[in-house]
Amino acid sequence: MRINDEAYRALGSAGLSSVAPSELAAGLRELLAWGLDQRGDVLVFSGYSGWAGEPPGRYEDRTVWECAVTKFHLEDRVPVHVDHVDAVPVISEQDQLVLLGQGTRFAMEVVRLARALADPVPIRCIVSVNSTNGTFRFHRARTGESLLMPDLDTYTDDKIVTVDSGPSSLGGTPW
């Protein structure tokens, strides 16, 4: 697990509090119930309907394709309050921390699903929250491919947590 300075500062001395699997929001539990599917060299939620076509399609590579296909807004699946100011969503600091905690536990559960596949797949889950939204996405770990920049502190407007699972033979993070 990696965390950027923005997330660390926001969490303060409380640290990344552990959300038990049973405390996951119903919308996140629903996605977990779908499970994961390997489709050739890519990994998707089993509910994927094929809207992005065959990888990499119009995307740079398979990693970016997977991130586009697996991305969703946490606030759409976790009950938090979202205000709107001049049509721009606003999420309180407290609710950003709820999204970060829920998203991180969800990431751990997605890693568990990837490890439970007949042919376990190394993955990276990315949880990112800010004052307007929270997102979750994942991709298969591949040497030389990563959605993120190596230094998570480059992202100064977002609180970011990554949960990685995979052998060190991939060359460590960011692969």
N, C-alpha and C positions, 0 to 999 in steps of 0.2 A: 504494500500500500504506500502511495506517495500522496503528499498534501502540499499545496502551495502556501506561501506566507499569508495571503489574504484569508484563506480558510483557517489557518492556524490562529491568526489574530482574532477572527470572529468567534472562534470557539473558546478562546481564553483559557483559563485554568481548568475549565470543565472538560476540555479535551473532546474528542470525537466520541460522544456518548454512544453506548451500544444499544441499538434497537433490536429486540429479540425478533426472531422470524414470526412469531405469533402476533407481534405488534405492527407488522407491515400493513400499510393501507390496503383495503380490499382491491383497489385497482391494480396495485402491484402484485398482489397474490394471484389475481386473474392472469396476468402475463406469465407468471411462473408456472401456472397450471398448463399453459399452452406447451411449455417445454421448448427445447431447441432442436433444430434440424440442421444436419450437414447437407448442403447442396453442392456437390462437387468440392471445391476448395474454399467455400464460404460457409459461414454459420449465421443462421437467422432464427428469430422466434418462429415457432411452428405455425403461427397464424399468418405468416407472411403471404400476401396474395399475389406476388409477382409484378407489382406495379413498376418496379425499377428495371425490369428486364433481366437479361443475363449479365453477370458481372464481367468486366467492369463497366459495361455500358458507356454512358456519357461521362463517367467519373474517371479520375486520374488513375486509380488502381483499385484492386479488390478491397483494400482496407478502407478507402474513402467510400466505396460502394456500400460495404457492410455498415459503416457508421451512418450513412444516409438512411439505410433500410431499418436499422435498429433504433434510431433516434426517436425519442418522444419527450414531451414536456411533462416533468414531474408534477407540476401544479394541476395538470389535467387528471391525475390519478391519485394525488395525495390531497386530503382536505386541508387547504390553507386559504387564507383570505387574500384576495387579489383586488386592490383598489385600482381605479383608473383615473388618471389625471391628464386631461387633454388627450384622451383616447390612448394613453400610454399606460400599460400595466405597471403597478407598483406593489412589490412584495416587501413586507416589513423584515427587518433584520432577524427577528425571532422566527418568522415563518421560513426565512431562507435557511436557518439552522435546522428546522424541521425537515425541509426538503433535502438538505445535505445528509442528515442522519438516515432518513428513509431511503435515499438514493444509495448510500453506502451499504446499508444492510441488503438492499436489493441486489447490488453488485456482487456481494458475497454469495448470495443465493444463485445468481447467474453463473458464477464461477463453479459452484457446486454442481449445477446442471451440466456444465461443459466437461467437468471431470468425470461425470457419471455416464457419458456417452460411451458406446461400444468401443470407439476409438477416441479417447480423450483428446480435447483440443485446447492448446494454450491460448488464452485470451487476455485482452485488456478491456476493462470496463471504465468508463469515464463519467463522472458525476460533476456537473458544473452548475453553480447557482449564482445569481446576481439579483439586483433590485427589480428586474423586470421578468425573469423566468428562471426555471431550473430545467436542465436537460440531463438525460441519461442516454448513453449509446455504448455499444461494444464492438470490438472487431477481433478477429483471429490474430494472434501474434505471428508476425512474419519478419524475418530478417530484412532490414532496410526499409520497412514501411511503418509509418506511424502517423496518426492524425495530429498529434500534439508536437509542439516544439520540445526539445530536450529539457529546457529549463521552465518548469511550470510557473515560476514567478514572473515570466514574461507576460502572463495573463493577469494584469493588474486590476481589471474590473470584475473578475470572476473568482469565486471560491471554488477550487478544484481539488477533487480527490480521485485518484486512480486506484483500481484494484487489479493487480496483474496475477496471472497464473500461467506458469510455463517453465520449462527447463532453462537452466543457466546457459545451455548450449546455444540458445538464441542470441547470446551476446549481451544479456542484461537489458536494461531499459535504456532508451526507448526502442529497442530492437532495430 
